[in-house]
């Protein structure tokens, strides 16, 4: 779903960012992604089943993730659809993280991050 400017039309929300981060760590099914995001963010970012399904659909349509060819692990459930991040999704993730790294650097320089003041 790229437009003429090279944009996908998918806004990189905190949930989108964390879904891509989760899948950058390996293939996973929706419930596994949901639990990973909740665990890594201490519950600060959460996506219920409905919003996660919507996000996964949008990311698939944009070409950022796709259904994995095979399920990882011996005990995987055949009823679950596994996803993995595509090269395009990884580029979007890396670009977004680079932008946030710049923001964090500026915030640290301005002593806006508790305990993370300028060095």
N, C-alpha and C positions, 0 to 999 in steps of 0.2 A: 504494500500500500504506500509506495513512495510517491511523492508529488514531484513537480519539476525542480524544486529546490533541494531534493534529496532527503526530505523529511518523510518520516513514516506515517505521521498523523497520530502516533501513539505518544501521549504525554507521559513523561517519566515521573510518575508519582512515587512516593515512598514504597508503596506495595509493589509496583513494577520493578523498581530498583532492587528490592529485596528478593523478589522472585528470580530475577536474573542472577543476583549474587548466589542464591541457593543453587541454581542450576549450573553455575560456573564451577561448583564443587562436585558435580556429577549428576547423572540422570536421576530423576525422582518422579514420584506420582504426586497428585495434588495434595493428598493428606500429608505426605512427607514434607512437601514444600511448606505447607501451612504450619506444621509443627516446628520445622527448622527456623522459619521466620520468627515465630513466637519465642522460641528458645534463644535465638541470637539477639533479639531486641528486648528481651525481658518483658515481653508483652506490650511494649510501647507501640509496635506496629503489628496490627493483626488484620487478617483477612478471613472473613467467614467463608463458608463453602460457596455461597452465591457470588460474592464479589471476586473470590479467587477464580472461580470458573469463568467469569466474565473477563478477568484479566488474562487468563491463559488463552482464551479464545482470541482476544485482541492481539496478543503477542504472537500467536500462531499465524493469524491473518497478515501481520506485518512482516513475517518471516524471521522473527527474532528467536523463536523456539519452534521445535517440531516434535512430533511423536517419535520416541526412540524406537529403533528397529526391534530391539529385544529388551526384555526386562532384566535389570541387573540382579544378581544374587540368585541363589538356589531356591529360597523361600518366597520369591515374588508371587504375587497374586495375579493370575491371568486376567481377572476382571478389571484390574487397574491399568489405566493408560499412563505410561511413563513418558516423560518429556526430557529433551536436552536442548541446551542453548546452541544456536547456530553461529557461524562465523559472523554474520551480520549482527546478531544479538550480542556477541562478545564485543564487537566494535562499539556498539551503542553503550554497553556497560562501561567499557574502558573510557570512552569520551565523557560520559556522565561522571564517573569517578574522578577524572582529571579536573573537571569543572569544580567538583566539590572539594578537591584537594586545594585548589586555588582559594576557594572561599574560606576553608579552614585555616589556611596560612594567614590570610588577611585578618580573620577573627582572632587568631592567636597573637598577631602583632599588635592588635588593639585591645588585648587583655579581655576579650569577650567570652572566652571559654574558661569556666572555672577550673582551676588547677592546671591550666595549659597556657599560662602566660608566655610572653616572649622569652627566648633563651638568651 
